[in-house]
Structure formats: structure tokens, C-alpha cells
Amino acid sequence: MKIAILGGTGPQGQGLALRFASAGVPVVLGSRDAQRAAEIAAELNAQLALPESLIEGQDNLGAVAAANEIVMLAVPYSAHDATLRSIKPLLGGKILVDLVVPLMEGDPKRVAMPVEGSATEAAQALLGEEIPVVGALHNVSAATLKHLEKAINCDILVCGNDLEAKNKVIELIKQLDVQAYNAGPAESARCIEAITPILIRLNISKAVPFTHAGIRIWAPGS
Amino acid sequence: MKIAILGGTGPQGQGLALRFASAGVPVVLGSRDAQRAAEIAAELNAQLALPESLIEGQDNLGAVAAANEIVMLAVPYSAHDATLRSIKPLLGGKILVDLVVPLMEGDPKRVAMPVEGSATEAAQALLGEEIPVVGALHNVSAATLKHLEKAINCDILVCGNDLEAKNKVIELIKQLDVQAYNAGPAESARCIEAITPILIRLNISKAVPFTHAGIRIWAPGS
């Protein structure tokens, strides 16, 4: 199983590549710039120093083509729709995992949701029902991902309208030693994506003693 | 400081009354039926067996009039707007704390948000800017509240457009020995209210080993 991470040269993409490769999952970073993707991949492989280099870099289309099944979209929101349109012809038989949070331009403490309700719903509308879209990994900070010596400090809420696709993504994410929960249909992304700016607000606030907050599902006895 | 809890005879209202009274905060339960409010108050006082009875019951208008400053609205969503309209003339100088989650009729695993975006925003629009509305305590289950021998298992996300009012509510909630965080403006209620049906979904799911899930803000080292 080889996964693609588009926007893979950004902080979150790099952090996820490190985590997945550490868990033994081969990753193709996708970028508009294939050269830059290859350079970042080489840096990340050097950082990991695994017996085998599990991270490679390609342009976005090459990365999608190289992925067996799962394509993660971790681009800035401003590139969300255009990237999806460009890769749509290559997504047949694959699952699009949407990590994008529609942060408000100029104010990352707020969302500016698309008319569809959320980025995940917008992606599903754009790709059509044939290509399952799963929303996940919105609330885990890049800094948290990059500190490989520490466990990831949050749970992952996963949503989407296709249960089989959602379960595959949940199983993949669990390889990162985190809990991942089925949080319902794509519509739940309206909530899940909007958790990120609340966490950003807490991280910025001087009232709170932490800088890379995540959320956890908690229950009596857990 | 005496607080009112409207819808106080429901499970969440009763649970909150027990917790606040245990923390030494006097509570007036409000209900459409003053007689029932008084009966429930007597039952809760008997359960607490404190030296002084801190819980009383009145009709909704009487409860609002009796509250010094903070009026909590914990009615079912179907009664949200009508209750607010009936108490509006008595809310001058007070803070309305909105706990209501617009769960979808017939499917508590989904929200059906009002056109304003959330119940909190709808309340603020209905009451006008003179009366500050603070959204809080949406995600704590009645069962969790009623088990007084156990600490509350979640953090409280608090939102609203009036910072002073929000800080007063945060201080009040912290008396329950829980963390309460400023999660931003009233708009954040679109996210916070929608967390509840996700928790309900997890509680119902057989895939998850708990029945009264809450959320926590978590960070490295916490």
C-alpha cells in the first residue's frame, strides 16, 4: 500500500509523511513542483534514516498515479478546488482523503466554509459520488506530527458518506498509534474542520498553557 | 450569586443543578410547570442532603426573575425560541447561557442548524445585542453530570460575542472542577453544538468502548 500526500511539501504534509513512513507505509509526496517534492522527500528520508527510503516525491498527478488507493489532500484551502479538478481524471478506484480546513483569509481563528458546508462536502460534490471522499486529520498540528519522539496528542475524527472507504482510512490512520473514530457522514466535516480554528485560538491565547492543542474523546474510566 | 436553569427539570438541567449546588452555588430550576419544578428541586435537595437546601423550583419567568445574573437555557430545541421570547422582557442586565443543541428531529446523530448558523447565534439574534448570549455546556452528558462521585470527564468550550459575559460564565463553570475554554465568538457554536451528535454517535456505536463520551483539549505534556 503506497499513499499519496498532495501538498506534501507543506508542514502538515511533511509531518504526515514522516509518521506514515515511520509506521512502514510508503509515501509519495505530491507538489506542483516535482523537483521540490523530490528534494523534500530526500530530506525526510535522511531524517528518518530507515533501512529503506519510503518517501518519494513527484508532481501531483504523478503522485496520484503512483498511489495504490489512498490520496491525501493537504494543500492550502486556496488550492483545494483547483487541485481536485486537476487530479479528478486520475482518481477512479481511489479514495480522496480531505485534510483541508477552510480557514478564513487573514484570520486563522475562524473558518469561511464553502457553500457546500465544508471542504469535505465541497470535494465530494466536485468529484461526484463515484469517488469516495473521507474527511480526516484536520486537527493534528504539523508541529505535533514532526516530533516523532512523542506520541500524537489527539484523536482523529473521520467522516464521509462511504462507510467502506471510511473504514479503510480509519485502519490506515490507526497505524500511527492514534485513535481514529467514525464521526458520521461528510456533513460532520462542518464541525470537525471548524475545530481547527478553535485549537488555533487556544494555542495563540495566553490564557492556556499549551501551544499544540488537540482534541480527545474522553469517557469515564478512560 | 443565584443562577437559573430553565428546562431545569430535564436530565441535563437536573444534573447541572446537582453539580452547581454541590459547589455551593444556589440554583432556581425553571419549568413551564412551577409545581413540577418545586417537586424536582425537593428531590434533588434530598439527594444532596446538604446542610442548606440550595435548589428551588419556579416557573420559567419566576426563575429568571430570581437569578442575580446568569440564566441557563437547557430546554429541548423545539422550545428554544418560544422560551427565549417569553423570558426576553426579564433578561435586562442578565446573561443568557445557551446549552441547547439543535438535534435533528428523529435523528440525534445529526444537527439541524437554524438559519442563523447555531442555536447560540439564533438566541443572540432573537434577544438583541443588549443581552449577551454565551454558548456553553453543550457536550457534557446528563449521565456524567448526575454521577456526582465522579469528576466530569470533559472540557467545556465556551463561545459568545461579549468577552466580559463569557469570562463570567467560564469562572462559574470552573467551580464545577472542569476546564472551560474561550472558544471564540458566537459563530463557534456552529462547531461546538455539532460536537454533541458526534459524541451521541460514538456512544451508540458498538465500535467504541464507552457510553458517555466527552471531549478534551489535549496538548503535549498535559
Interface residues (C-beta under 8 A of the other chain):
Chain A: K109 R110 V111 T144 H147 K150 N153 C154 L157 Y181 N182 A183 G184 P185 E187 S188 R190 C191 I192 A194 I195 P197 I198 L199 R201 L202 S205 A207 V208 P209 F210 T211 H212 A213 G214 I215 R216 I217 W218 A219 P220 G221 S222
Chain B: K109 R110 V111 T144 H147 K150 N153 C154 L157 Y181 N182 A183 G184 P185 E187 S188 R190 C191 I192 A194 I195 P197 I198 L199 R201 L202 S205 A207 V208 P209 F210 T211 H212 A213 G214 I215 R216 I217 W218 A219 P220 G221 S222
